[in-house]
Amino acid sequence: MDLLSVQKRMKVAVILPAAGLGTRMTKSQPEKNASGRKQFLLLDGEPVLLHTIRKFSRSALVNEIVVSLRGDDIAYVQELVDKAALPKPVRLVIGGDSRQQSVENALEIIDPATDLVAVHDAVRPFVDLEQIDAVIREAAECGAAILGIVPVDTVKQVHRHIIRATIPRDKLVLAQTPQVFRFALLKEAYSKAGDDSFAGTDEASLVERLDKVEVHVVAGSDRNIKITKPTDIELARLYLEQEKAAAKIPA
């Protein structure tokens, strides 16, 4: 489905789960990130989360953004959003103790008339607009789509530190976000996961269990990094400088 058709016919909501504690960042560098919340680390004077919100607010296909947060962060993020004067509405909701619960809480406040829901890691601020639009268009066609990249390194299956098999890379993909689904499909997937006490590592894993649609993969990018550990911050600063430089180049 072309971009104009999606824009005219589809209502798209984006969920950014941002209630996590970021324990890997805390354990690695507690003195520099006492809160343990990587989504609030500063890049060029603004929290990572705000950079991510800005990216989605620029997409012509996105109608609204919902951010799941810890209760104590609601007022702070609301102030950030108000000052940013973003072109798309941003709503805040209290998240849960897990990513899965945070997304589910956000699903509860989304307009039932919404067609597609995109879920994106709050700490992936370098997804580009072309990737966002491409994965939304793919989901509009097939019902479920994610960004993903082929691994560069050889992947080994091991058991107790012994290699048991080498897995062909052409059969593997590293899942990224956004992951986009028909609203009703994602709601059903979360309901079934709750009934079965199943905890998935991403939204696609929940949808796959329904066995109703095939989840398509759209080419992602190595730049679409998830800021998880201290070394990611330096790379993030480099990418941000590159984005700022590119924005100044005349068309």
Residue pairs with C-beta under 8 A, 6 or more apart in sequence:
1 137
1 140
1 141
2 137
3 60
3 61
3 133
3 137
5 140
6 12
6 61
6 136
6 137
6 140
7 60
7 61
9 115
10 61
10 115
10 116
10 136
10 140
11 63
11 111
11 113
11 114
11 115
11 116
12 61
12 62
12 63
12 114
12 115
12 116
12 117
12 118
12 136
12 180
13 62
13 63
13 64
13 65
13 66
13 110
13 111
13 114
13 116
13 117
13 118
13 183
14 56
14 62
14 64
14 65
14 66
14 117
14 118
14 119
14 120
14 178
15 65
15 66
15 67
15 68
15 103
15 106
15 107
15 110
15 117
15 118
15 119
15 120
16 49
16 52
16 53
16 56
16 65
16 66
16 67
16 68
16 120
16 121
16 122
17 68
17 95
17 99
17 102
17 103
17 106
17 119
17 121
17 122
18 39
18 49
18 67
18 68
18 69
18 73
18 77
18 95
18 102
18 122
19 68
19 69
19 70
19 73
19 94
19 95
19 96
19 102
20 37
20 38
20 39
20 99
20 102
20 122
21 36
21 37
22 33
22 35
22 36
22 37
22 38
22 39
22 228
23 36
24 228
24 229
25 33
25 36
25 38
25 41
25 228
25 229
25 230
26 33
26 34
26 36
28 229
28 230
29 230
30 36
32 230
33 41
37 73
38 48
38 123
38 227
38 228
39 47
39 48
39 49
39 122
39 123
40 47
40 48
40 49
40 73
41 47
41 48
41 227
41 233
42 48
43 51
43 125
43 233
43 236
43 237
43 240
44 237
44 240
44 244
46 80
47 80
48 122
48 123
48 125
48 227
48 236
49 67
49 77
49 80
49 122
49 123
50 80
50 81
50 84
51 125
51 240
52 120
52 121
52 122
52 123
52 124
52 125
53 65
53 67
53 81
53 84
53 86
53 90
54 84
54 86
55 125
55 126
55 127
55 128
55 129
55 132
56 62
56 65
56 88
56 118
56 120
56 132
57 65
57 86
57 87
57 88
57 90
58 87
58 129
59 129
59 132
59 133
59 136
60 133
61 132
61 133
61 136
61 137
62 88
62 118
62 132
62 136
63 88
63 89
63 114
64 88
64 89
64 90
64 91
64 110
65 88
65 89
65 90
65 91
66 90
66 91
66 92
66 93
66 106
66 109
66 110
67 77
67 90
67 91
67 92
67 93
67 106
67 122
68 93
68 94
68 95
68 96
68 102
68 103
68 105
68 106
69 77
69 92
69 93
69 94
69 95
70 94
70 95
71 94
74 92
74 94
77 92
78 92
81 90
81 92
91 109
93 105
93 106
93 108
93 109
94 105
95 101
95 102
95 105
95 106
96 102
96 104
96 105
98 199
100 190
100 193
100 199
100 200
100 206
103 119
103 190
103 203
104 190
104 194
107 117
107 186
107 187
107 190
110 117
110 183
112 183
114 183
115 140
115 182
115 183
116 136
116 139
116 140
116 180
116 181
116 182
116 183
117 180
117 181
117 182
117 183
117 186
118 132
118 135
118 136
118 139
118 178
118 179
118 180
119 177
119 178
119 179
119 180
119 186
119 203
120 127
120 177
120 178
120 179
121 177
121 226
123 226
123 227
123 228
124 176
124 177
124 224
124 225
124 226
124 227
125 227
125 236
125 240
126 221
126 223
126 224
126 225
126 236
126 239
126 240
126 243
127 147
127 176
127 177
127 178
127 220
127 221
127 224
128 221
128 223
128 224
131 147
131 178
131 218
131 219
131 220
131 221
131 224
132 178
134 218
134 219
135 145
135 146
135 147
135 178
135 179
135 180
135 218
136 145
136 178
136 180
138 145
138 180
138 216
138 218
139 145
139 180
139 181
139 182
139 216
142 213
142 214
142 216
143 181
143 182
143 185
143 213
144 180
144 181
144 182
144 185
144 204
144 207
144 213
144 214
144 215
144 216
145 179
145 180
145 181
145 215
145 216
145 217
145 218
146 175
146 176
146 177
146 178
146 179
146 180
146 202
146 203
146 204
146 215
146 216
146 217
146 218
147 175
147 176
147 177
147 178
147 179
147 217
147 218
147 219
147 220
147 221
147 224
148 173
148 174
148 175
148 176
148 217
148 218
148 219
148 220
149 173
149 174
149 176
149 219
149 220
149 221
149 222
149 224
150 169
150 170
150 172
150 173
150 174
151 169
151 172
151 173
151 174
154 166
154 169
155 166
155 167
155 169
155 172
156 163
156 164
156 165
156 166
156 167
157 163
157 164
157 165
157 166
157 167
158 164
173 217
175 202
175 204
176 220
176 224
176 226
177 202
179 202
179 203
179 204
181 189
181 203
181 207
185 207
185 210
185 212
185 213
186 203
186 206
186 207
188 210
189 203
189 206
189 207
189 209
189 210
190 206
192 198
192 206
192 209
192 210
193 199
193 200
193 206
193 209
196 209
198 206
198 209
200 206
200 209
204 215
207 213
207 215
208 215
223 239
225 232
225 235
225 236
225 239
226 232
227 233
227 236
